[in-house]
Amino acid sequence: MKTVLFLTFLLSSLSSAFAVAPKTLDGYLYYERGDYAGASPTFEESASLFTADGTFQQIYARFNLSDRSGAFDPPFVAPTQGRYVYRRIDDQTAELSFIDAGSFSHSGILRFSPANDGTGTFFDPAFNPPPNTIPSGVIARSFRLVLRTELSPLGGCSNRSFVRPGGSALTGFAISGTENRIVLVRAVGPGLAQFGITNFLRDPVLTGVGRGNDDWTSTTAEGIRRTSAALGVFALPVASKDAAVIARLRPGSYVAQASSLDPTDSGQILIEVYILP
């Protein structure tokens, strides 16, 4: 028998409210695509949270050195963090320097689109390789910026269900607009114990979103931990059997499904869906 709770919500694309280059950088910065020089083109996508105190945390990052079609699923890389310096130059440009961020440390220019939609190109003006050489490094990255002042009042949903042996719980959601979005989905069973719930699903498995997941610490644990903290949701216990996935999804309809790795198991499960701005 299958227990189903189907909840749908729409989150529209946000329009930027700042006048091209903002005076301060405090919000989410997404690198949508990287253009690299060298023998092999590079596919890149990442998301970072910048705070007004001058620190940033990368919460999602994937790179691939051979295919830029976007029709594949490149591996995740360990997210970085550090400090930054932001300086507005004029209405359309600003300087952004990353410091104390390991190999990620570098400086460049954010050139904002005149359309005032929060998009633009990040490039390094110092990168100008001599003719007839085989350079390596970043030429430019397209970006999308969403300031904290623009955040939507609806960023996620959650529901708690009881899963019977061999059953599952479902939560549907939709991404509207034209932008791909970073989505965090969690299927919390053992993590409910901290709230006094004892009849939880012992080993939930999450499918239907991205690669899916069994144990959340087995894949992108640090990104999931940072994203949860940034969204203000409760932390999952270290090394718990809860399931979670963070993925970049195209606009469309999705169904997150939670079941048990043990078909004889039953119990309560909390499915949460959070869409980053």
C-alpha positions, 0 to 999 in steps of 0.5 A: 500500500502506498501513502501519497501526499502530493503538494504542488507549488510554483516559484516564479523567476525573480526580477532584479530590483537593483540598478544594474551593479549594486552598491553592496554584494549580499545574496546569492551569486550563480555561475551558470557557465564557464568559458575557459582557454586551453585544449579542452572546453570546460562546463561549470555551474556553481552557487555561492552565498555572499554575506555583508560581513565580507565572507562567502560560502560556495554551496554547490559546484560541478565542473567537467573538462571535456563536455559543455553540452549540459546534457550530462551529469558531471561530478560534484566538487568540494565547495570552497569558502573564504572572504571577498572584497566587492567594489562598485566601479560604475553603473554596469561594472564592479570588481570582485576579489576572492581571498583566503579561498585556496585555489579559488582565490582570484580577482575579476570584473562583474559586468552587468547586463544593461537589461537590469535583470541581475545577469552578466559576465565575470571576467579577468581583465589580466588574462590576455594570453600572447598569440600562438600560445595554449593558455589555460584559465578562466576567460569569462563566466556568465552569472546571475545575482539575487540580492537578499532584498529580492528573496521570495517569501515562498522558498519551499514546502514540507510535509510529513507522511507515514510510509507503510511496508513497501510503500512510499511518500510523494511530494510534487513541485514545479519550477516556473520561469526560464531559469534553471534553479538550485533545489535542495530536497531532504527525506528526513526519517532518523532526523525526526528523533531530535523532535521526539518522534520515535516511529520514523522510517529508519533508512529512507531513500530519495528518488525523482530529483537529480541523482537521488540519494540514500545516505546524505553524507555519502555525496554532497554533504558539505553543500547540503549542510551549508545550504540547510544553514543558509535557508535556516532549516534544522541540521541533519545529524552527522552520519544519519541515515536521512536522505538529501540531494542538491541539484540544478533543475530545469523549469518543469514539474518534478516528484520527489519520492521517499521510500525505505531501503528495507521493504519491511520497514515503516514509519514517519517521513518528512519530505522537504523541498527548498528552491534557492532564489 
